[in-house]
Amino acid sequence: MIVVTGAAGFSGQSVIRALKRAGRPVRALVKNAAQAAALQGLGADHVLPGDMRDPAVVRAALAGAQALYFICPRFAEDEPAIGALWIRAAEDARLPRFVYHGVAHPYIADMPHHWDKLAVQLALERSSLPFTVLQPTNYMRNVTWAWNRLVEGGIYRLPYSADAPLTWVDADDVAEAAARVLTEPGHDCGIYELCGTDGAITRRQLCALLSERLGKTIRAEEAGWEDWQHLPRYRGWTPGQMARLKAMFDYYGRHGFRAGNTRVLAMLLGRAQTGYAQYLDGLMRLPAHARQAVL
Ligand SMILES: NC(=O)c1ccc[n+]([C@@H]2O[C@H](COP(=O)([O-])OP(=O)(O)OC[C@H]3O[C@@H](n4cnc5c(N)ncnc54)[C@H](OP(=O)(O)O)[C@@H]3O)[C@@H](O)[C@H]2O)c1
């Protein structure tokens, strides 16, 4: 049995699909019953609703497990504490394999959510557990959050410079790599930075790719944080989560985020990974209703 946490989230669902394609039994930990219902159809063999901060839930999730794919909630202020709880429980359960869904360049202290993931990574390194860390860079999929607005308005706006170079990765490639690392031998102590085939590209360059595909000019603009922080998407976020989000955008604006070498993910997959143009082509090929479902 392979346990996946954060299973109802974007990364978690993708990992479950990849594990089921590989024919592996999956126990999915979701936050509540509503998420459990939403997960029906993905093929998880066991869906466990519960709070991943609750020690009893953690013990139940790990009972009899062969491996864990550990995904923490986005920008969680207490990720180091959640990580410590799961690492202790995994040691008690003598878990054979602990794979952590981290982030590329976790040592960048200017981005506290990266620093939080570094704390979990260090705790793993100091534990008695066989561990592997996957460190994805930004998901290409993040473009879908702005899709309807950029298609209608012709502007791709984010609160950092349009000329900041960033690396990107297809989250489905990350999930396939996760399934391999969870099920193949030879990945103990591996810490893998994962990015697509493009190297770093700016939002202005991305807009050129979008313009070609949409048949209209898409312009890159920089939004102000004052307006950005009030988007409905962030309703219910804590001040700590918002501070982490802002620190990330500020860092991107100052330095970009050129993280990951293109060879690593190809090595794990045994094939070339997805580039941004290819990802967009896949998105465009989806029937309209299916594309709306991923937006
Ligand atoms: N997006 C990127 O570009 C990117 C790149 C690299 C790494 N990452 C990392 O990937 C991780 C997952 O990201 P994601 O986009 O897949 O996040 P996500 O879609 O928000 O998934 C996280 C899931 O965990 C659930 N959850 C929250 N608190 C929980 C709790 N206490 N107990 C059980 N479940 C809980 C969430 O439920 P609710 O939605 O109800 O809160 C959600 O279903 C994050 O740690 C992120 O930092 C993301």
The ligand as a Tripos MOL2 file, in Angstrom:
@<TRIPOS>MOLECULE
LIG
   48    52     1     0     0
SMALL
NO_CHARGES

@<TRIPOS>ATOM
      1 N1          2.0950   24.9180   -7.4790 N.am      1 LIG1
      2 C1          3.3790   24.8430   -7.7370 C.2       1 LIG1
      3 O1          3.8760   25.4550   -8.7040 O.2       1 LIG1
      4 C2          4.2810   24.0080   -6.8450 C.ar      1 LIG1
      5 C3          5.5820   23.7990   -7.2450 C.ar      1 LIG1
      6 C4          6.4190   23.0370   -6.4160 C.ar      1 LIG1
      7 C5          5.9410   22.5320   -5.2000 C.ar      1 LIG1
      8 N2          4.6530   22.7830   -4.8400 N.ar      1 LIG1
      9 C6          4.1920   22.2450   -3.5360 C.3       1 LIG1
     10 O2          3.2950   21.1880   -3.7650 O.3       1 LIG1
     11 C7          2.4710   21.0100   -2.6020 C.3       1 LIG1
     12 C8          1.0710   20.7190   -3.0460 C.3       1 LIG1
     13 O3          0.6240   21.7450   -3.8870 O.3       1 LIG1
     14 P1         -0.7940   21.6200   -4.5740 P.3       1 LIG1
     15 O4         -0.8680   22.7430   -5.5540 O.co2     1 LIG1
     16 O5         -1.0710   20.2280   -5.0210 O.co2     1 LIG1
     17 O6         -1.7210   21.9690   -3.3100 O.3       1 LIG1
     18 P2         -3.2630   21.7660   -3.0970 P.3       1 LIG1
     19 O7         -3.9640   21.5650   -4.4080 O.co2     1 LIG1
     20 O8         -3.7290   22.8750   -2.2010 O.co2     1 LIG1
     21 O9         -3.2990   20.3630   -2.2910 O.3       1 LIG1
     22 C9         -3.1360   20.2430   -0.9390 C.3       1 LIG1
     23 C10        -4.2980   19.4120   -0.3970 C.3       1 LIG1
     24 O10        -4.1060   19.1980    1.0050 O.3       1 LIG1
     25 C11        -5.3550   19.4920    1.6570 C.3       1 LIG1
     26 N3         -5.1270   19.8630    3.0440 N.ar      1 LIG1
     27 C12        -4.9220   21.1070    3.5560 C.ar      1 LIG1
     28 N4         -4.7890   21.0360    4.8850 N.ar      1 LIG1
     29 C13        -4.9310   19.7310    5.2270 C.ar      1 LIG1
     30 C14        -4.9390   19.0370    6.4630 C.ar      1 LIG1
     31 N5         -4.7480   19.6850    7.6260 N.pl3     1 LIG1
     32 N6         -5.1270   17.6950    6.4630 N.ar      1 LIG1
     33 C15        -5.3280   17.0220    5.2960 C.ar      1 LIG1
     34 N7         -5.3440   17.6310    4.0850 N.ar      1 LIG1
     35 C16        -5.1450   18.9720    4.0490 C.ar      1 LIG1
     36 C17        -5.9260   20.6290    0.8410 C.3       1 LIG1
     37 O11        -7.2920   20.8240    1.1090 O.3       1 LIG1
     38 P3         -7.9140   22.3420    0.9440 P.3       1 LIG1
     39 O12        -7.7440   22.6790   -0.5080 O.co2     1 LIG1
     40 O13        -9.3180   22.2060    1.3810 O.co2     1 LIG1
     41 O14        -7.1000   23.2170    1.8390 O.co2     1 LIG1
     42 C18        -5.6400   20.1180   -0.5680 C.3       1 LIG1
     43 O15        -6.6120   19.1780   -0.9740 O.3       1 LIG1
     44 C19         2.6330   22.2680   -1.7630 C.3       1 LIG1
     45 O16         3.3780   21.9720   -0.6160 O.3       1 LIG1
     46 C20         3.3860   23.2260   -2.6920 C.3       1 LIG1
     47 O17         4.2280   24.0980   -1.9650 O.3       1 LIG1
     48 C21         3.8070   23.4730   -5.6420 C.ar      1 LIG1
@<TRIPOS>BOND
     1     1     2 1
     2     2     3 2
     3     2     4 1
     4     4     5 ar
     5     4    48 ar
     6     5     6 ar
     7     6     7 ar
     8     7     8 ar
     9     8     9 1
    10     8    48 ar
    11     9    10 1
    12     9    46 1
    13    10    11 1
    14    11    12 1
    15    11    44 1
    16    12    13 1
    17    13    14 1
    18    14    15 2
    19    14    16 1
    20    14    17 1
    21    17    18 1
    22    18    19 2
    23    18    20 1
    24    18    21 1
    25    21    22 1
    26    22    23 1
    27    23    24 1
    28    23    42 1
    29    24    25 1
    30    25    26 1
    31    25    36 1
    32    26    27 ar
    33    26    35 ar
    34    27    28 ar
    35    28    29 ar
    36    29    30 ar
    37    29    35 ar
    38    30    31 1
    39    30    32 ar
    40    32    33 ar
    41    33    34 ar
    42    34    35 ar
    43    36    37 1
    44    36    42 1
    45    37    38 1
    46    38    39 2
    47    38    40 1
    48    38    41 1
    49    42    43 1
    50    44    45 1
    51    44    46 1
    52    46    47 1
@<TRIPOS>SUBSTRUCTURE
     1 LIG1         1 GROUP 0 **** ****
